[in-house]
Amino acid sequence: MNPQFSTTLHDNGVAEIVLDRPPVNALNDAGWHALAAGITALGAQAAVRVIVIRAEGRGFCAGVDIKELNADDRLIVSVNAGNYATFKAVHRSPVPVIAAVHGFVLGGGIGICGAADIVIAADDASFGLPEVDRGAMGGAAHLQRLFGLQKTRYAFFTGEMIPAAEAWRLGGVERVVPRAELRSTALEIAARIAAKSPAMIRIAKEALNGIEDGNLEDKYRWEQGFTLQAYMSPDSAETRQAFVEKRDATF
């Protein structure tokens, strides 16, 4: 078990991954690589029919550990690779993946949701990509898969959050439920899918991925190249330092 998340396989074939890295579920470099490996391993098991990813704590996922990157910005290459592997593992998983989210859904949390097959949101959930304010790029391909081009650009440029009700209106989430019902709703939907022919569901997952416009992984990899470019700018270092020091960045 990785200390940043736990995994449970239920008798009906539903696998549950729970992110749990206080205070905000911002996974470090090792955590992203471990999560990718865990998702991939579950999808390879014949006994697994559906994967549910949820979290404990204040929010679903705040993305990468900015403090770790601020301490050693050379980790950006490895962190990028871990993010890429995680989102690919979700998107290319041979079984459906359901993201059940609450509170803040930021950065890498957007990547997981945008790569997932179904997103269930608690009524307190909000979605955003503060990448510009963190001196990085990435995640817009996944946000665009949820909310469309114009909303994605507005959210990316401004850093404004998209609340659960608006996410539902835009078609980015399947449903919005009270926080107390989030886990049970996600598991109920997962159980409905798990009760179907596993062979047919796996075929359906591959077929649905094949009819999408463009290649999600290629789009995200393109964005990641600009993260490396952004990290070469003094402004990028200032945004990270300001975040750690809890002050406004100065440009």
C-alpha positions in Angstrom: 0.0 0.0 0.0 1.3 3.5 -0.9 0.8 5.9 2.0 -0.7 8.5 -0.3 -3.6 6.3 -1.3 -5.3 3.0 -0.5 -6.9 0.3 -2.7 -9.8 -2.0 -2.0 -11.3 -4.7 -4.3 -15.0 -5.4 -3.5 -16.6 -8.8 -4.1 -18.6 -7.4 -7.0 -15.5 -6.5 -9.0 -15.5 -2.8 -8.1 -12.1 -1.6 -7.2 -11.9 1.5 -5.0 -8.9 3.8 -4.9 -8.9 6.4 -2.1 -6.5 9.3 -2.2 -5.4 10.3 1.3 -2.5 12.7 1.6 -3.3 15.5 4.0 -3.8 18.3 4.0 -5.0 18.8 0.4 -4.2 15.5 -1.4 -1.4 17.1 -3.4 0.6 14.0 -4.4 4.4 14.1 -4.5 6.6 12.8 -7.3 6.6 9.2 -5.9 2.9 9.3 -5.3 2.0 10.1 -8.9 4.2 7.2 -10.2 2.7 4.8 -7.6 -0.9 5.9 -8.5 -0.2 5.2 -12.2 1.2 1.8 -11.4 -1.7 1.0 -9.1 -4.4 1.9 -11.6 -2.6 0.0 -14.4 -2.3 -3.1 -12.2 -6.0 -3.0 -11.3 -7.0 -2.8 -14.9 -4.9 -5.9 -15.7 -6.8 -8.0 -13.2 -9.6 -10.1 -14.6 -11.5 -9.8 -11.3 -11.7 -6.0 -11.7 -14.7 -4.7 -13.6 -14.9 -1.1 -12.6 -12.5 1.4 -10.8 -13.8 4.2 -8.6 -11.3 6.9 -7.6 -12.3 9.1 -4.7 -10.6 10.9 -1.8 -10.7 11.6 1.9 -10.1 15.0 3.5 -10.9 18.6 2.4 -10.9 18.0 -1.3 -10.4 15.5 -4.1 -6.9 16.5 -5.3 -4.9 19.7 -5.4 -2.5 18.3 -8.0 1.2 18.2 -7.5 3.2 19.0 -4.4 4.3 22.6 -5.2 6.5 22.7 -2.0 8.4 19.7 -3.3 8.9 21.3 -6.7 9.9 24.6 -5.1 12.6 22.8 -3.1 13.9 21.0 -6.2 12.6 22.2 -9.6 14.6 19.4 -11.3 11.8 17.1 -10.3 9.5 18.7 -12.8 10.5 16.1 -15.5 9.7 13.2 -13.3 6.5 14.8 -11.9 5.4 15.4 -15.5 6.0 11.8 -16.3 4.1 10.7 -13.3 1.1 12.9 -14.2 1.2 11.6 -17.8 1.3 8.0 -16.7 -1.6 8.4 -14.2 -3.9 10.2 -16.6 -3.0 7.6 -19.3 -3.7 4.8 -16.9 -7.2 6.2 -16.2 -8.0 7.0 -19.8 -6.6 3.8 -21.3 -7.7 1.5 -18.5 -9.5 -1.5 -20.1 -12.3 -1.1 -17.6 -14.5 2.0 -16.9 -13.1 4.5 -14.3 -15.4 6.6 -12.2 -14.1 9.7 -10.5 -16.1 10.7 -7.4 -15.0 14.1 -6.3 -15.6 16.7 -3.6 -14.2 20.0 -2.5 -11.4 21.3 -4.7 -10.5 19.5 -7.9 -7.3 21.2 -9.1 -4.4 20.4 -11.5 -3.8 16.7 -11.3 -7.4 16.3 -10.0 -8.6 17.7 -13.3 -6.4 15.3 -15.2 -7.9 12.3 -13.4 -11.5 13.6 -14.0 -10.8 14.5 -17.6 -9.4 11.1 -18.3 -12.2 9.2 -16.5 -15.3 7.7 -18.1 -17.8 9.1 -15.6 -17.5 11.9 -13.0 -19.8 12.2 -10.0 -19.5 15.4 -8.0 -20.5 16.3 -4.5 -22.4 19.6 -4.3 -19.4 21.3 -2.7 -17.0 20.3 -5.5 -15.4 23.0 -7.7 -13.0 22.5 -10.7 -10.1 24.6 -11.7 -6.6 24.8 -13.3 -4.5 27.5 -11.5 -1.5 26.5 -13.6 -0.8 30.0 -14.8 -0.6 31.2 -11.2 1.7 28.3 -10.4 4.2 28.9 -13.2 3.3 25.8 -15.1 1.1 24.5 -18.0 -0.8 21.3 -18.5 -4.3 19.9 -17.9 -6.2 22.0 -20.4 -6.7 19.0 -22.7 -8.4 17.2 -19.8 -10.4 20.2 -18.8 -11.5 20.7 -22.4 -12.7 17.1 -22.4 -15.0 18.0 -19.6 -16.2 21.5 -20.4 -15.5 22.5 -24.0 -13.1 24.9 -25.6 -14.3 28.3 -24.6 -15.0 27.5 -21.0 -11.6 25.8 -20.7 -9.8 28.9 -22.0 -11.7 31.2 -19.7 -11.0 29.0 -16.7 -7.3 28.6 -17.7 -6.6 32.2 -18.3 -8.4 33.6 -15.2 -7.9 30.7 -12.8 -11.5 30.9 -11.7 -13.2 27.8 -10.4 -16.2 26.0 -11.9 -18.7 25.0 -9.2 -20.4 21.7 -9.3 -23.8 23.0 -10.5 -22.1 24.8 -13.4 -20.0 21.7 -14.2 -23.3 19.7 -14.4 -24.9 22.3 -16.6 -22.0 22.2 -19.0 -22.2 18.4 -19.2 -18.9 17.8 -17.4 -20.3 15.6 -14.7 -22.9 12.9 -14.7 -24.6 14.1 -11.6 -24.3 16.3 -8.5 -25.2 14.8 -5.1 -24.9 15.8 -1.4 -21.5 15.2 -0.1 -22.7 12.4 2.3 -24.1 10.5 -0.7 -21.0 10.8 -3.0 -19.4 7.4 -2.2 -22.6 5.4 -2.2 -23.7 7.0 -5.5 -20.4 6.2 -7.2 -20.4 2.6 -5.9 -24.0 2.1 -6.9 -23.2 3.2 -10.5 -20.1 1.1 -10.5 -22.0 -1.9 -9.3 -24.6 -1.5 -12.1 -21.8 -1.5 -14.7 -19.9 -4.4 -12.9 -23.1 -6.5 -13.1 -22.9 -6.5 -16.9 -20.8 -8.8 -19.1 -17.1 -7.9 -18.3 -16.1 -8.9 -21.8 -18.7 -6.5 -23.4 -17.8 -3.7 -21.1 -14.1 -4.0 -21.9 -14.8 -4.1 -25.6 -17.1 -1.0 -25.2 -14.4 0.9 -23.3 -11.9 0.3 -26.1 -14.4 1.2 -28.8 -15.4 4.4 -27.1 -11.8 5.5 -26.7 -11.3 4.8 -30.4 -14.1 7.2 -31.6 -12.9 10.2 -29.6 -11.7 13.3 -31.5 -7.9 13.5 -31.3 -5.5 11.7 -29.0 -5.8 12.9 -25.4 -2.3 11.7 -24.4 -0.7 13.4 -27.4 -2.5 16.7 -26.5 -1.4 16.5 -22.9 2.2 15.7 -23.9 2.2 18.8 -26.1 1.1 20.9 -23.1 3.8 19.4 -20.9 6.5 20.7 -23.3 5.3 24.2 -22.4 5.6 23.4 -18.7 9.3 22.9 -19.2 9.4 26.2 -21.1 7.5 28.0 -18.4 9.9 26.6 -15.7 12.8 28.4 -17.5 11.1 31.8 -16.8 11.9 33.7 -13.6 8.2 34.3 -13.3 7.6 30.6 -12.8 10.0 30.5 -9.8 8.3 33.6 -8.4 4.9 32.0 -8.5 6.0 28.9 -6.7 7.9 30.9 -4.0 4.9 33.1 -3.5 2.7 30.1 -3.1 5.0 28.6 -0.5 5.2 32.0 1.3 1.5 32.5 1.1 1.8 35.9 -0.6 0.9 37.5 -3.9 3.4 37.0 -6.7 5.2 40.1 -8.0 6.1 40.4 -11.7 
